Amino acid sequence: MRVVVIGGGAAGASAAARARRLAPDAEVTLVEATGMITHAPCGIPYALSGLVPSYRMLRTYSPERFASERRIEVLTNAVAEDVDVDGRTVAVRRDGSVQRIRWDALVLATGARPIVPKLEGVEDVRPLTFRHPEEVTAASARLGSARRVAVIGGGYIGVELTEALVDLGKEVILFEMMDRLLPGPFDPEVSKVLEEAMKAAGVQVRLSEPVRYLSRKGGRVVVGTDGSEEEVDDVVVGIGVRPNIELAVKAGIKLGHTGAVETDDMMSTNVDGVFAAGDLVEKFHLVLRRKVWIPLAPAANKEGQVAGANAVVRGSLRMRGIVGTAVTRFKDLYLARTGLGQEEAARNGLDVESTAIVARTKAGYFPGGVEVTVKMVAERSSGKVLGVQVVGRDPIVAAYADLSAVMVERGMTIEDVFFSDIGYMPATAPVWHPLIVAARTLSKGRF
Amino acid sequence: MRVVVIGGGAAGASAAARARRLAPDAEVTLVEATGMITHAPCGIPYALSGLVPSYRMLRTYSPERFASERRIEVLTNAVAEDVDVDGRTVAVRRDGSVQRIRWDALVLATGARPIVPKLEGVEDVRPLTFRHPEEVTAASARLGSARRVAVIGGGYIGVELTEALVDLGKEVILFEMMDRLLPGPFDPEVSKVLEEAMKAAGVQVRLSEPVRYLSRKGGRVVVGTDGSEEEVDDVVVGIGVRPNIELAVKAGIKLGHTGAVETDDMMSTNVDGVFAAGDLVEKFHLVLRRKVWIPLAPAANKEGQVAGANAVVRGSLRMRGIVGTAVTRFKDLYLARTGLGQEEAARNGLDVESTAIVARTKAGYFPGGVEVTVKMVAERSSGKVLGVQVVGRDPIVAAYADLSAVMVERGMTIEDVFFSDIGYMPATAPVWHPLIVAARTLSKGRF
């Protein structure tokens, strides 16, 4: 039995490790286009800012260690160019020559790549994008002398890169085409808290201002919007990613309505023996009850496990859905969310009620507590909690979102939340936990 | 309609407020034996140590504000002496005279009181106990000149009082009769971490050493165990509490097998029109499927709400069970738990598997993460998570226990935990959350 995995990130490495574990006699090959595997793109902003001293730390295993500990053949700087699904081979280019590798099961884990907007002047200016830790060194050198930097995109990536640039002492202008920051995952009450924190840190936040063109001017770059031009030293694009589907499409793998690869819950594609996992594939949203494309590491890791398991023992593990749990931060302000936001619920035709409350993270009399804003969205008819967003200057908000994620997954109502046996001590939580306060507010006096 | 609530702590104040809210025309009277209501006994150690500047901060409302904002008659320094369930009155002593107050619904929320062990010499030495914030002033004065203090009891109260005494610069000897700290709620792996932290802070931890006698010697106190005597300046007892059932027993209220008051899920006692809530009553344990007595504030608050609601609108709210979620700390070491421990599960005849793993709270490369120990207990046959214990130098461990509490309440299996959509970003969690790592370990390679 030969298992070949294309892509050495979270999903691919998980798939290879799982296949090896379940099939000790299988030959497992991991093909990675760069020099790193098990790399963590989420850490890039912190390697860029220097908070994490080297981009090399943004990986769990060296290729050599992964290979020897797991008995997996790891091919780095190896680009999978073509898949022959009938002959069950994959063509891999490495060191200038192409090798055909045979497989009985193939796992595609080619991930996602940054979206570069089709702007006038973009090919000339070549704004920085980030997806792989190896890009940090060149980017750091290029940004070294820049004093004033434009960031295009106020989503997760744009926000996190802005933190890095502020920490590097740059003057940052952040352009977001929508009327608020993080417009997809968060509702306005939460976006507003972030906007204020960014402004307080000196960031020029330019909302409702889509960038229309870039142009070079002397050694600088002009960023043009509908109403204005700004001269900056460099431009960073962080408007999101799209699935890396080229290899899959060439192989005849079916895409879903989101444009990402469609799989079943064993991570099987439409082609027998070919699995896919990670940012490349669609995920099933447990609240919306349909496929979505939300490319985040935890699901990628689990899909990798599921793909790797089924590649060697069909039916041994089945992927569940997601609820869109996500966390970000800007300096000491943390933002976390799960389930559906109010606007997202409305867009999907759901009749919801919501509340946004402010509560402390510790007992009122206990030092060190901070105020957090909790927005909770519940289905009007059933009282089911559909989503929660939390923002505040403590990483604990991520844990509130985790707790909410399980509540949303399990279909808990606001009354279930009220009665859940959440713990208390003055140094860790108020006796009425912020999530319980939100649920009580939604009950309108019923409890 | 007249509602009388006896006891102004968490449960009583919640009951009074809820009755008022649901029955705007009712007369509601809150009878409290001390001068404070809505007081927070959990904060006592921190008022004693000075971390919280005054014991007066350990309350949510002044009696006057509670009375005026809620339109509730608040009688402080008023002791309920006797209940006449046929005549529907309660005798309340206040300012030297006794008044009979009529009620249509009565809520007993008399709480719990510290256990004073029946030791030789205990009446002479009168060791300090703590239950009410008002006790802090006298205790601080008495402890002022003490250099060396013995604490009897290594449960929650003993541990938290030890922190206070250490913070006050005292030399502390902690006596625990069992062979480890927190022997009820935690398993040995977790107790051991606490023991090491206490020793590192200079605490003499004396395990398996029940105190047998106390005696005065000059201005000091001798603490005698089976094998040794220690001379100290004062003694603090923190071995736990028992329910304050005297008034209930006099009124003919039925007790359950735990010795606390038995109620149904509306918090009704066996006597029509009499409700009970808080530390006085038994709670239904959702894993053990039987009544237990675990007196903690979150359940007390909710029971108060339920009792107050049903006192005025019968059937309007029903209490759910608990899973024994609890949190404590010693200085910067936090300990949290939910569900059943391994020993507790075994005592209850459950066939379980368990694991204790060590994991980091943030991505490996991210600064500021700490190692936490997670112990997870699952039912062998079903894979259901029955309990989780977490210990580490970050208050986030409490949030892990909260998340686990919901998982245990909802009957989630280790596979459900693995697939739950817990969030990730390097500054708030590793991509494999410590709870997922524990669940994976228990799966023995299945995922």
Interface residues (C-beta under 8 A of the other chain):
Chain A: A10 R21 L22 A40 C42 G43 Y46 L51 V52 M57 L58 T60 L286 L296 A297 P298 A299 N301 K302 Q305 A309 S316 L317 M319 R320 G321 I322 V323 G324 T325 A326 V327 T328 R329 Y334 A336 T338 A363 G364 Y365 F366 P367 P395 I396 A398 A399 Y400 A401 D402 L403 A405 V406 M407 E409 R410 M412 F418 F419 S420 D421 I422 G423 Y424 M425 P426 A427 T428 A429 V431 W432 H433 G445 R446 F447
Chain B: A10 R21 L22 A40 C42 G43 Y46 L51 V52 M57 L58 T60 L286 L296 A297 P298 A299 N301 K302 Q305 A309 S316 L317 M319 R320 G321 I322 V323 G324 T325 A326 V327 T328 R329 Y334 A336 T338 A363 G364 Y365 F366 P367 P395 I396 A398 A399 Y400 A401 D402 L403 A405 V406 M407 E409 R410 M412 F418 F419 S420 D421 I422 G423 Y424 M425 P426 A427 T428 A429 V431 W432 H433 G445 R446 F447
